Every structure is written in C-alpha cells, then in structure tokens.
Amino acid sequence: MEIIISETKQDLGKKAALRGAGLIRMAIRDRGEANIIVATGASQFEMLSALVKEEINWTRVTAFHLDEYIGLPKTHPASFRKYLKERFADLVSPGAFIYVNGDIDPDQECMRLGQLIIKHPIDVAFVGIGENSHLAFNDPPADFETEEAYIVVNLNEDCRRQQMGEGWFPTVNDVPEKAISMSIKQIMKSKAIICSAPDLRKAEAVKKTVEGKITPAIPASIMRRHEAVWLYLDKDSASLLS
C-alpha cells in the first residue's frame, strides 16, 4: 500500500484522479477498453470532480456502481444512483454504467450484477474508507470469504450515523438498515485500487486500516494484502498515523 498525503482535500482529489486516469488510459491502450468501480459519499467529491475533467475516451469505459441502499428510490437526495448520475455518468457518458438497483428484489439484483461483473474484470476501483473502517458497505465484521460479487448487508449503527452526519438524512432512523454492496473479495479482484479518505473524522479508521491487524473487524485493512493500492489522505485524515 502506497500512502500519499496532501495538504488539502482538493489536492488529494486531483492526485487520486490523476493516478486513476493514468491506469484507465493504460487499460484502454492495452486492451481497447477499461472497467472501473466508482464509489460515492462525501470522501469522493474532490476526486470525482477532478476525474471527470481528465482526457479519457470514456466511450471505452464500463463503470460499476459499488453499493446502494435497499428500498431508497433513485430520486431521493441520498440515492447513490442519483449521486453517480449527476456527478459522473451524465458528465462523461461512459460506454456503460452498471447501476445497483435497490428498488427490486435484492437477491435477484445481486445475481444480475454478479453475472455482469464476471465478464468485466476490473482495472481500477475507486473506493473510500468509512468512519467505522468499512469498505463499500461491508461493515465490521466484514465477510472476507464470500465468493459472491454483490451481497445484501445490514448497516450497523456507526455506518448509519455517518450517513446522517454527512447530511444525507435528517435523522439516523431515516437511514435504511440494509443495502446491496460489492463484496470484499470482488473489490480485491481489481487490478488497482485508488482509495480516497480525507477529513479528520476518518483519522481513527485510517490509523486502524494502515497500522492495525488485518481483520474483518477492520474491513479496509484487507487492502494491505493487495499489491497495487494507493491510499490518498489529507493532513487531517493522516494525523493519527505514527
């Protein structure tokens, strides 16, 4: 895991986007296409803002959505489909964008997504780290063993409080209790992982991810077993690292 620390969130976002864009262009050059994973949340604002300005032949890119709440309509302000449509898909018009639909039978949706992603080996995964160290919506203790590409997960109290704290929901009781998430093993199959984790509220999770044990109790710690991970921090999120 290579750690890159920036002074500001804006600089973090630019550096993460620059690295990711280079990897996407390399995949297109080598194979004629690229497959990526795109995450959501406040931690991705600056990175996505910079990524959509990069010179990339987006028509050659298939993008997969990382996770979505179950039972939340795509018109809801907190919908990750809405987030990615407005901040990414509508701006770059990728060749294909595979959304996670939380409005239909979740088991069938997991099966549909699994069948699609197996045909599109991922070149670059853009991810973040939750305040409880979650990776995607894999809250602790995360399932490190399942071979399923997408799974139904229960969102714990810490995770739901984070979503409320970021301003997506008025109260914690408004945050859905279940979601569809890409699994840990599927994320780890990506050829490269670009992880953006700014803000002081992420400092404890970052410290555990980087310096703690690799354990399902710290889901993001699994990234240390991947041979091509870049972790982008700002001075606040890196403040507890020894």
N, C-alpha and C positions, 0 to 999 in steps of 0.2 A: 504494500500500500504506500503510494507516494502522497505526502501531505503538502498542500500548498496553502500558505496563509497570506491573506490580503489585508490591507488596512480598512477597506470598506466593502460593503455588500455589492456595490456596483462593480468594483474591480474584481471581486470574486466571480460574479456572474459572467463578466467578459472573459476571464481566463478559462472558466469551465466551458463556456460556449466555444471558445477558440479551439480548445483541445478536442471537444466532441465533434466540431465541424470538420476538423482535420481527419479524424477517424472515419467520419461518414464519407468524405470525399475519397479517401483511400479505398474504402469498400466499393464505391461506385467505379473507381478507376480499375480495380482488380476484377470485379465480377459483373459490373454493369448495373448494380443495384445495391441498396443498403436497407437493413432492417433495424429499427430502433425502438426503444421503450421510452415513453415520456411520462414523467411524474407531475404531480400537482402540489398545491399547498403554497404558503407564503414563502417558503425557502426557495422556490423555483422562479419567483417573479423576475429577478435580475438576470438569471441565466437564460430563461426563455426570451426575454426582451432582446438579449444580445444574439441568441441563436437564430432568431428569425431574420436578422439582418445579414447573416453570413451568406456568401456566394456558394450556393449548393444547388444542384439540379434536383429539386425536391420531387419532380415527377418520377424519379428513380427510387424514391424512398417509401417504404411501408412502415408506418408507425403504429405501435401498440400502446394502448392505454393501460396503465399499471393497476388501478383499482377504482372501485366505485361503491357508493352506499347502496344498500338494498332498500327499495321502496321509496327512493327520493326521485321525484320527476326531474327530467333534464332541464326544465325551466326554473328550478329552484336556484337561488343565488349560490348555494353551496355545492351544487352539482358539479362533479369533476368533468362530466361531458361538456357542460356549458363552459367551464374554465378552459378546457383544452381547445374547444371550438373557437372561442374568442381570442385566446392568447397565442394559439399556434396554428391549428388546422386552417382557419379562414385566412390567415396571413401568408402562409407558404403554399397552400394547396398541394399536399403530398400526393404521390401516386395512389396511396390508400391510407386511410386512418381507421384502425380497428378499435371502435369504442367498446367499453364494457357497459352492457345494458342492465341496470339494476332494477328495471321495471318488469322483467319477465321471470319465469321460473329460474332461480339461480343455479340449480344443478344442470339444467339444460344449457344455460349460458356458459357455465364453466366448461362444459363438454365442447360447445361450439368454438370457444376461444382456444381451447387446447388443441383442437384439430387444425385450427388456422396457424397457430404459432409454431407447430412442429414442422410446417412447410416453410417457415421463415426464420432460420437461425439468426439470433440477434447479434448485430455487430456492436452496437453501443446502447447501454442502458443508462438513462439519466434518472437518478434517484435522489432521495433525501434521507435524513435520519429524524425520527420522531423524538419528542421530548422524553418518551419512555424507551428510547432506543429502537423503536420499531423500524422495520424495513418494509416498504409498501405498507399494507395494513396488517402485517404479521406482528401482532403484539406479543410481548413476553408472557409465557414461554412459547416461543415460535416453534412451528413444526419444521425441523431441519430434514426430515426423512421423506415426506410425501413426494411421490413422483408426478402427481397431478400438476399441470401447469397453472391452473387457476383453481382457487378453493374458496369456500364460504367460511368467513371468520367472524368471531364475536369481538366487538371492540370494547376494550376494558375502560375503566373509569378515567384513567390518566389520558388515554388517547382521546376520549370524548371531550374531556376538559380542554385539551389542546385545541381541538376544532372550535370549541366555543371561544377560547381565549384569542384565537386568530381572527375572530369576528364573523365567522361563517354562520353561527347560530346564536339566537338570543339567550338561550339557557342550555345547560347540559342535557336536560330532558328532551330537548328538541333534536339532539344529535342521534341519528339512527344507531341501533345496537348491533347491527350486522352489516357486513359488506362482502363484496367479491374482491379478492386480492390475488395478484400473481404470487405464486409460491416462492419460497426461499430458493429451492433448487432451480426453478426456472430462471430466476434473476441471475443466479450464479452460472448459468449456462452461457450468459452473454460473453462475447469475446472481450469486451472492455466495459468498465463501469465508471461513470462520471458522477460523483456524489457531491452535491452542494448542501452545506449545512451552516448557514450563518446564524447570528444572534446569540446573545448571552443566555437565553433560555435553553439553548441546545448544548451549552458548555458541559454539563454533567454527563449527558448522553454521549457526547463526543469523547470525553475522557474514558468512559467505560468501553466505548467501541474500540478505541485505539490502545488502551492500556489495561483493560480488564481481561478476564478469561473469555475464550471463545465458547459461548454457551447459549442455549435457547433463551436464557434469562436476559441476554443482551443480543437481540436478534441481529443488529447491524454488525456485531463483532465477526460474523461469518465472512464478511468481505475480506478480512485479513488472510483468508485461505485462497483468495483469487489472485492470479498472477498479473492482472492488469487493472488496478483500481487507482483512481486519482480522487483524493478527498480534498475538496476545496472549502476552506474555513475563512472567517474573518477574525480579527483580533479578539472579538468578544467570545465567539464560539470556541476559540483555541485557548482561552485564558486559563483554563484549569490543567492544561497539558503540562506534564513535568519535563 
